[in-house]
Amino acid sequence: MAVKHPVYSVAQARDQLPKLVHQAERGRPVRISRRGKPAAVLISETEFQRIHGRPRAGLGDAILAWRAEHRGVDITDAEIAAWRDRSAGNVPDLSDGAH
C-alpha cells in the first residue's frame, strides 16, 4: 500500500520551508501544489542521487574507459576488418513514386 504524503500549497511550503526540508532529509518526500494541482516534490539530496546517480560519461570518457579495459590486447587489422558487415543491407527506396 502506498504511503500518503501531505500536500502543501506553494504559500504553505514557503512559510514552512525549513521544517519541510528537515522532513525531506528524514526520507519523507514533501508534495507541493499550485492552485490545487500537483507542482513539485521536495526530496532529500540522498534520494535525488539515488534516483539520478552520477552523471553518465560522455563519448570521450567511454572511449578512454574502453581503451583502458583493452590495453595490451593485440588485435590485427585483419581481425578488425572481419568485424565489418560488408553486405548491402537494407537499401531504402528514395523514389517519390511519381514515375
Buried (B, 14 or more C-beta within 10 A) or exposed (E): EEEEEEBBBEEBBEEBEEEBBEBBBEEBBBBBBEEEEEBEEBBBEEBEEEEEEEEEEEEEEEEEEEEEEEEEEEEEEEEEEEEEEEEEEEEEEEEEEEE
